[in-house]
Amino acid sequence: MKIVLTGGGTAGHIMPHLAMMDDFKKHFKEIVYIGSENGMEKDIIKKQNDIKYYGITTTKFVRKKILRNLLIPFKLLKGIHQSKKILKQEKPNVIFSKGGYVSLPVVISAKKLKIPVIAHESDLKMGLANRLAKNKAKVICTTFERTAKEIKGKGVWTGSPMRKNLQIDKNTAKQKLDINSQKPVLLITGGSLGSQFINKKIREDIQNITKKYYVIHLCGKGNIDENLKNIKNYRQIDFTLNMGTILSAADLVVSRAGSNTIFELAVLKKPMLLIPLPKGNSRGDQVDNAKYFNSQGYVNFVEESQLIDNSILQYIDKTFDNKETLIQSLNKANIQPGNKKILEIILNNSRM
């Protein structure tokens, strides 16, 4: 049995594959990954053992760059041609797609070659790639129950894959991170690429924030501020795959509102303050995610527009003061990883 994995562009389309990797290795003799030629998925996947990686031509729809978008049809056709050649050579039993612009040429080619595709949609509302690929997939697994109901005939609510061993003993995690402070540990994350807005808001008030909290700031590659390296109780990290230790040490998390991140934090019962990427900078998926989780009483959230003239510290303090209520809501929700359900669907729909 052989499986092809595809998806990329951001860690949100890559990490769920890693979360499923142990399960895949138990059931498939070969694992192949088709991603972009120079995207972040190439660096991440190539660190995994025994996974063959193919890079194809890809292109992303960029809302503010109309001329660049004119090249999409030509690059898409090239990517489809490359994908079809790879799939003919590899002859997989099934394809698991996590969406993103990287996945579309692979899914289109798979349909032409009659290779079953199982897709997964993380967000409340389907992304463009998964919408375009919907008719080419046998099943679309979803993080949200409401999303599955809207994808009539193909949607199955599974939850999101979650990386194993993400949670360890809190004191052990603090020791591993060499945190000696008795202050609450505040984790700041803007996603795999970092968030310039969140970075700015944290740093402009970092002296006051660190009076109350020990701050771990995942700021994104290339975003370390050398001028702030010596501030007490403030640690900057550009990117890490060792999220388990950091999450286990955290008492409170300030984050963007990508679905995979929220879901993992919800499973770990971590109080959250979400700052979603605004609709003008995206299709609005993070705003939808944040509003939904807030409506259920699982998180606090604040829009970027509310922070422009206000300190972020007041919203952090409000969330910290409300953390026990948030934890109780998450305990009642009993949100569980979707690994088992997703694996069953993939295995049941693989061609023999």
C-alpha positions, 0 to 999 in steps of 0.5 A: 500500500502506498499513500501520496500526501499533498498540501502546503504554503503554510504550516497549517497545511503541513502539520496535520500530515505530520500529526498523522505520520505515525498512523500512515507508517503503520498502514502504508509501506510507502509514503510520498509527498507532493509539494511546491518546489521551494515552499516551507513544506519541502524543508519540513517534510525532507526532515522526515525519514523514508518519505519521497518528496516531489516538488511541482510548479505551484501558484497562489491566488493573491487578492492584491496582485491582479497581474500576478494572478494572470499567470495562474492558469499557465502554472496550474496546467504545468503543475497538473502535467507534473503531478500526472507524471508523478502519479503515473510513476508512483501508482498510489492507492490513495491521496490525502490532501490538506488543501492549499494551492499546492494540492490543487494540481495533484487532486485534479490529476488524481481524478483523471487517473481514477485515484481516490482522494480524501481531503481535509478542510480545517476551517469553518468555511471551505478554502478556495483549493478545497472548493475547487477540488470538492467534486474530485474528492471521494470524502472531505473530512472536516474539523467543524461539524457545521462544515460537514453538513454544508458539504452535502454527500461528501462531508464527514465530521472527523475533527482535526489531526493532532500531533502525538505527545504534545502534552508533557508535565508542566514542570518538566516542560519549564525545566526543558525550556530553562524557565526559572520564573514563577510568573505565568508563562504567556505564549505568543504565536502568529503562525508559522510565518509570524505576524507583523501586527502581533509582533509589533503590539507585543513589542511596543508594550513588552516592558509592561507585559514582562512585569506580570508574565514570562513571555515566549514569543514565536515571532516567525523566521527572520523576525527576531528583534536583536534590540530586545534580546536582553529583556528579562522574562522575554524569549524570542523564537523564530520557528520550532517543531518542538511545540509540545514542550512550549505548549505544555509550559504555557498558562495562556496563549495569544494566537492567530486563529488558524483552525489547526492551532485553535483545535490543538490548544482546545484539546490541551485545554489552554486558555486563548486570546485569539487575534484573527487575520482580518478579512482584508488580508485573507478570505476571512476564515480566521475571523469565522473560526474565532467568532465560532469558538468564542460563541461556544465560550471556548476562547476570548478574541479581539479584532486587529481594529480594536488593538490599533489604538489600545494596548494588547495587555488589557486583553491579555489580562482579561483573558488570564483573569477569565482562564478558569471559566475558559478551561471549564468550557473546554473540559465540557466540550471534550474536543478530541483529535480526529486521527483515528476517524481520518485514518479509517476513512482513508483506509476504507477508500483506498484502491486495492 
